[in-house]
């Protein structure tokens, strides 16, 4: 999804309004859920904590915006630095405060193997199915 400056400011204000005065409690809840105490949780896990912490349900647009913000402070949605992520709830926060480097090209070699492209997974599945259909045993990685 592409955002313009007006949309960014509007959605950021909405999120900050929802979390006004609630950031520290939410951060405490996230800390309690961090079993490894490493400062990282998946975005999916953060969403679960959001729900059981009593915060209002977010529409699809705001949920996608939170994903966007999570990716600006983390390497993937599977490993979000939740303390940095929670900084977005501060009224003084701006998108420019993110540590994300917009000038560097994406480097897929830094991605977690679990984040493989769906097309690659489909191709491997199809190759295995075709090999099995020819009477040959499929290769196992």
N, C-alpha and C positions, 0 to 999 in steps of 0.2 A: 504494500500500500504506500502511496506517495502522499506526503502531507505538505501543505504550504504553511507559511509562518502564522497566518491567522488561525488556521485549524490547530496547529501545534499549541499556540497560546490559549485558545479556547478550551481544548481538551485538558491541557495541563492545569488550567484554572479550575475546571470541573473536578478533576482528581484531587487537587489540593483542597478544594472546598469540602469534598467528602471526607477527607482525612484530617481536617482541621482539628488539632488537639488530640488526635488518636494515634499519631505516628509511633510514639514511644511504647504504647501498649501493643501495637501491632508488631513492632520489632521484638518486644519481649516474647510474644507468642511464637514468632519465627525462631528465635533463639531456643525456645523449649523444644521445637520440632527438629532442630538440627542435632541429630543423634551423634554425629561424628564431631561436632563442635568445630567444623572447619570453615564456617561462614558461608556455605553454599547450600542451596536447595534448588530443586527443579522448579520451573515456573508453574508446573501443574500442582506441585506441593504448596507453593505460595498461594495459588488460587484456593486450595482447600482450606488453608489457614484463614484466608480472607473471609470465606463463607462462615466457618464456625466461630470466627471472632465477632460475628454480628454486624459486619459491614454490609451496606446495601448491595443488592445484585447489580452488576454492571451490564449495560447493553453491549452488543457485539462490537460496536465502534470503540468504546472505552476499553474493552478487554484487549482488542488488537493494539490499541495505543499503549496499554501497559506492557504488552509483549515487545513492542517497539522500544519502549524505555528500558526494559530488562536487557534487551540485546545491546543497548548502547553502553551498558556497564558490565557486560559479561560476555564470555566467549560463545555461549550457546544457551538455549532455554532449558537444557538439562543440568546446567551448572551456573545458577544465577548467584552472584554475590549479593545477598539480600540486604546487607547493611548499606552498600552503595546504592542499591535499588531504592531503598526507603528514603534516600535523600531527595528523591523527586517529590516527596510529599511536603517538603519545606517550602514555605511561601516565597523564599528568596531564590529557589532553584530555577535555573533556565536550561534549555537544551544545550547551550554552549558549555555548561558545566560538566557534561558527560565526558568521560575519558576516551570515548570511541574516536578512532582516527578515520575521518571521512576521506582523507586524501590517499590512503593506502588501498591498493586493490585487494580484493578478497583472495585469500590463500587457502584453498581447500585442503592442503596437506596438514594444516593445523586443526582440522576438524576431527572430532571423535569418530571412530569407526561406526558407532551406533547411529551417526547422523548421515549415513550413506544416502545417496540420491535414490529416490523411488524407482527411477528408470533403470538404474543398475540392478536393483533388487529384482525387478520384473524380468530383466534380461537374463539374469542368472537362473531364475525360476523357469523361464521358457526354455533355456538351454538344457537344463536338467530334465525337463519334461520331454523335449525332443530326443535327447540321448536315451532316456528310458524307453521311449516309444520305438527306438531302433534296435532294441534288444541289448543295448550296451548298458553297463552300469554307470550311473552318473558320478562325476567327481565330487568329492566332499572336501571343502576347504578346511 
